[in-house]
Amino acid sequence: MSTRITIRLDAPLAEALREESLRTGQSRAAIVRDAVRRHLALHEFESLRKQMMPFAAAAGYLTDEDVFRDVS
């Protein structure tokens, strides 16, 4: 089941979406769905990262480089 929503875009954004649709052959709806999925995934990642930071800091992981050092 899907739900229909309506959004308003300013003219430059609507034109950029139209051009991307023409360039890629994807529908405007598919591009918007992908953008929403990516936004939500990024938000979830950032939320989880924020929750984990105290545990990581306690274990000595203060930067991305600390993590890369140990997993490389």
Long-range contacts (C-beta under 8 A, 24 or more apart in sequence): 7-32
